[in-house]
Amino acid sequence: MAQSRVAIIGTGLIGASVGLGLAAQKDRKFEIVGADRERAHTNEAKKIRAIDRAVGSLEEAVTGTGLIIIAVPVSGVRHTLKEIGPMLMPGAIITDTASTKAQVMAWADEFLPPTINFIGGHPMAGREKSGPGAASADLFKGANWAITPSPRASEQAVSVILGLIEALGATPIYIDAAEHDQYAAAVSHVPILLSVALFRMLRDSVGWEDASLLAGPAFRDLTRLASGDPTMSTDIMATNREAVRHWITRYQDSLNAIVRALDEGDDVVHALFQTTQFDRDSFLSNPPFRRVAEGPDPGSSSDAIGRLLMGGGYDKMKEILNRPPSVQPDETKLRRRLGAPDEKQ
């Protein structure tokens, strides 16, 4: 049955984590297949039960498949969309997990037939380690998941992706692709470069050998992202270059303001630390609310999986099952017919 299979293209950290989350769904009745250009990734993903079956080609993964999740680096999304476009069945639902969205949405519009429902996505979750060995079914729990539906995507298709995201424990957030890239550059992409810059500053110093002995938790925490996948990071910068450059300039302005504060004296420095501490603590203790936008109701995760398996027939079946009987039975007569005593006896 076409819609009883979910295909995950790219079985690294994100793809395998999605697979683990889907595999953990109660009463699952769909198969999860995985495809990856690195055979070792699909083998490991199958070993940890993130996928049920590894396939050897994109064609085998997507032919007759109702839901396809593309979890490859940004540069790989273009190639994947271009290759699978002619193979997709009409009405198929495709989403991705790439860290930039404007370019991905343009590729989807260019390479996918008009009958395909594409909903761009970006889970705001990850780790510095890559590969299926670092995957976890809980990776997305409590995370925000940006979605940028294509104008051609149906409400039912968007509902499936919304339910899928919530089934993985994340909160879906509607956002424009260009707006996503601008703000993701500040909160996700530039921090990678700051981590790299801090590590390179010390590592390239003549005092590295001695300084590294003092490199404790603060240095390790702030340079954690420098251990990320170089290919993924390069792709992010290549597809979001201008936004990254904008925020780097803003960061340089902030560093210059700190230098001026140091020159002005301890009172100014203390005020900087104090106001920043207050603002950050307020951010942590009062997280921003999710963006409320008009769009399909995600429903429950079970609804999303039901629609995935049964298509439009699911909602009709649910309506029939939830419909109250037209005539309520006489409970007393029913109890007597079954040979049970009346409740008052």
C-alpha positions in Angstrom: 0.0 0.0 0.0 1.6 3.2 -1.1 0.9 5.4 1.8 1.9 2.8 4.4 5.6 3.6 3.9 7.7 6.5 5.1 11.0 7.2 3.4 13.9 8.9 5.1 16.6 10.1 2.7 19.7 10.8 4.8 20.1 8.6 7.9 22.6 10.7 9.8 21.9 12.4 13.2 18.6 14.1 12.2 17.3 11.5 9.8 18.0 8.6 12.2 16.5 10.6 15.1 13.3 11.1 13.1 13.2 7.4 12.3 13.6 6.5 16.0 10.8 8.9 16.9 8.5 7.4 14.3 9.4 3.9 15.2 8.4 4.5 18.8 4.9 5.5 17.8 2.3 3.3 19.5 0.6 0.7 17.3 2.7 1.7 14.3 1.4 0.2 11.1 3.8 1.8 8.6 7.2 0.8 7.3 10.2 3.1 7.6 12.7 2.8 4.8 16.0 4.6 4.7 18.3 5.7 1.9 21.8 7.2 2.2 24.8 7.5 -0.1 26.8 6.2 2.8 25.9 2.6 3.2 27.4 2.5 6.6 24.8 5.1 7.8 21.8 3.0 6.7 23.4 -0.1 8.2 23.8 1.6 11.5 20.3 3.2 11.3 18.8 -0.3 10.8 20.9 -1.7 13.6 19.5 0.9 16.1 16.0 0.3 14.6 15.7 3.8 13.3 14.6 2.3 10.0 13.0 -1.0 9.2 14.7 -1.5 5.8 17.6 0.0 4.0 17.2 0.6 0.2 20.0 1.0 -2.3 18.6 3.9 -4.4 16.4 7.0 -4.3 14.1 5.4 -6.8 13.4 2.4 -4.6 12.9 4.7 -1.6 10.4 7.1 -3.1 8.5 5.1 -5.7 4.9 4.7 -4.4 5.8 6.4 -1.1 3.3 8.8 0.4 5.6 10.6 2.9 9.3 11.5 2.2 11.6 13.2 4.7 14.8 14.6 3.2 17.5 14.9 5.9 20.6 15.6 4.0 23.0 18.6 4.1 21.6 21.7 2.2 23.8 21.1 -0.9 22.4 17.6 -1.1 18.7 18.8 -1.1 19.0 20.2 -4.6 20.4 17.0 -6.1 17.8 14.9 -4.2 14.8 17.0 -5.3 16.0 17.1 -8.9 16.5 13.3 -9.0 13.3 12.2 -7.3 11.0 14.7 -9.0 10.1 12.4 -12.0 9.7 9.4 -9.7 7.1 10.7 -7.3 3.5 9.6 -7.2 0.9 12.5 -7.4 -0.1 13.8 -4.0 3.1 12.7 -2.3 4.1 14.8 0.7 7.8 15.9 1.0 9.5 17.8 3.8 13.1 18.5 4.6 15.2 19.3 7.6 17.8 21.7 6.1 19.1 24.6 8.1 18.3 27.2 5.4 14.9 27.6 3.7 14.8 30.2 0.9 17.1 28.3 -1.4 15.4 25.0 -0.6 12.0 26.4 -1.4 13.2 27.7 -4.7 14.7 24.2 -5.6 11.4 22.5 -4.7 9.5 24.9 -6.9 12.0 24.2 -9.7 12.3 20.5 -9.6 9.0 19.1 -8.2 5.9 18.5 -10.2 2.9 20.7 -9.3 1.0 17.7 -7.9 3.6 17.3 -5.1 3.1 18.7 -1.6 6.3 20.3 -0.4 6.5 21.6 3.2 9.9 23.0 4.1 11.1 22.3 7.6 14.0 23.0 10.1 14.1 21.4 13.5 15.9 23.7 15.9 17.7 20.8 17.5 21.0 19.0 17.0 24.3 18.0 18.5 27.9 18.6 17.6 28.3 14.9 16.8 26.9 13.6 13.5 25.9 10.2 12.2 23.2 7.7 13.3 25.3 6.7 16.3 24.5 10.1 17.9 20.7 9.8 17.1 18.0 9.8 19.8 14.2 9.5 19.7 14.2 12.4 22.2 16.3 14.8 20.1 13.3 17.0 19.2 11.5 16.9 22.5 10.7 20.5 23.5 12.3 22.0 20.4 10.8 24.4 18.0 10.4 23.2 14.4 10.1 25.8 11.7 7.9 25.0 8.7 7.5 26.9 5.4 4.8 25.3 3.4 4.8 25.7 -0.4 1.8 27.6 -1.8 1.0 24.4 -3.7 0.8 22.2 -0.5 -2.7 21.2 0.5 -4.1 21.7 3.9 -4.2 18.0 4.5 -0.5 17.6 3.6 0.4 20.4 6.0 -1.7 18.8 8.7 0.3 15.6 8.2 3.6 17.4 8.7 2.3 19.3 11.7 1.1 16.1 13.3 4.4 14.4 12.5 6.4 17.2 14.2 4.2 17.1 17.3 4.5 13.3 17.3 8.3 13.8 17.6 7.7 16.0 20.6 8.5 19.4 18.9 6.4 22.5 18.4 5.8 23.5 14.8 6.2 27.2 14.0 5.0 28.9 10.8 7.6 31.3 9.3 8.4 32.8 6.0 11.5 31.3 4.3 13.5 34.5 4.0 12.6 35.6 7.5 13.7 32.1 8.8 17.1 32.4 7.1 17.7 35.9 8.5 17.0 35.0 12.1 18.5 31.5 11.9 21.7 33.1 10.8 21.7 35.0 14.1 20.7 32.2 16.5 22.2 29.2 14.8 24.6 29.9 11.9 26.7 32.7 13.4 27.3 30.8 16.6 29.0 28.1 14.6 31.5 30.7 13.3 31.9 32.2 16.7 32.8 28.8 18.1 35.3 28.3 15.2 36.8 31.7 15.7 37.3 31.3 19.4 39.0 27.9 19.0 41.2 29.1 16.2 42.2 32.2 18.1 43.6 30.1 20.9 44.8 27.1 18.8 46.8 29.4 16.5 48.3 31.3 19.4 52.0 30.7 20.3 50.7 30.1 23.8 48.4 27.2 22.8 50.4 24.5 24.6 50.1 26.2 28.0 46.8 27.9 27.5 45.1 24.6 26.5 46.0 23.3 30.0 43.6 25.9 31.4 40.8 25.3 28.9 38.0 24.2 31.2 34.2 23.9 30.8 33.7 27.5 29.6 36.0 27.1 26.7 34.7 23.7 25.8 31.1 24.8 25.9 31.7 27.9 23.8 33.7 25.9 21.2 31.4 22.9 21.1 30.0 23.8 17.7 33.4 23.8 16.1 33.2 20.0 16.3 30.2 19.9 14.0 30.0 18.4 10.5 32.2 20.6 8.2 30.1 19.8 5.1 26.9 20.8 6.8 28.4 24.0 8.1 29.9 24.9 4.7 26.5 24.3 3.1 24.8 26.6 5.6 27.2 29.5 4.9 27.0 29.0 1.2 23.2 29.2 1.1 22.8 32.0 3.7 25.9 34.1 3.1 24.4 37.6 3.2 22.4 37.0 6.4 25.5 35.6 8.1 27.6 38.5 7.0 25.0 40.9 8.4 25.0 39.3 11.9 28.8 39.0 12.0 28.9 42.8 11.4 26.4 43.2 14.2 28.5 41.0 16.5 31.6 43.0 15.7 29.7 46.1 16.7 28.9 44.4 20.0 32.5 43.5 20.6 33.5 47.0 19.9 31.0 48.3 22.5 32.5 45.9 25.0 36.0 47.3 24.3 34.7 50.8 24.9 33.1 49.7 28.1 36.4 48.3 29.3 38.0 51.6 28.5 35.3 53.6 30.4 35.7 51.7 33.7 34.4 49.1 36.1 31.0 50.8 36.6 30.2 50.6 32.9 31.4 47.0 32.6 29.3 46.0 35.7 26.2 47.7 34.2 26.8 45.8 31.0 27.0 42.4 32.8 24.1 43.2 35.1 21.6 44.3 32.3 22.7 41.3 30.1 22.2 38.9 33.0 18.7 40.2 33.7 17.7 40.1 30.0 19.0 36.6 29.5 17.5 35.2 32.7 14.2 36.8 31.7 14.5 35.1 28.3 15.1 31.7 29.9 12.4 32.0 32.6 9.8 33.4 30.2 10.3 31.7 26.8 8.7 33.4 23.9 5.3 32.1 22.8 4.9 30.1 19.7 4.0 32.1 16.6 0.2 31.9 16.1 -0.6 31.8 12.4 -3.6 30.8 10.3 -3.3 27.3 9.0 -4.5 23.7 9.3 -5.1 22.3 12.8 -2.4 19.8 13.4 -4.7 17.6 15.4 -3.2 14.7 17.3 -0.2 12.7 16.3 -2.5 9.7 15.9 -4.6 11.7 13.5 -1.5 12.6 11.4 -0.4 8.9 11.2 -4.0 7.9 10.4 -4.2 10.4 7.5 -0.8 9.2 6.3 -2.0 5.6 6.2 -5.6 6.1 4.9 -5.5 9.4 3.2 -8.9 11.3 3.0 -10.8 8.2 4.2 -9.4 8.6 7.7 -11.3 11.7 8.6 -14.6 10.1 7.2 -14.0 7.0 9.2 -13.2 9.0 12.4 -16.4 11.0 11.9 -18.5 7.8 11.6 -16.9 6.2 14.6 -17.4 9.3 16.8 -21.0 9.9 15.7 -23.4 9.3 18.6 -26.1 6.7 18.1 -29.4 8.2 16.9 -31.4 6.4 19.6 -30.0 5.9 23.1 -30.6 2.3 24.4 -32.7 1.7 27.4 -30.1 0.6 29.9 -32.5 -1.2 32.2 -34.0 -3.3 29.3 -30.5 -4.0 28.1 -29.3 -5.3 31.5 -32.4 -7.6 31.8 -31.8 -9.0 28.3 -28.2 -9.8 29.4 -29.5 -11.5 32.6 -28.1 -8.9 34.9 -30.1 -7.6 37.9 -31.4 -4.1 37.9 -29.1 -1.6 39.6 -31.7 -0.8 42.3 -32.1 -4.5 43.3 
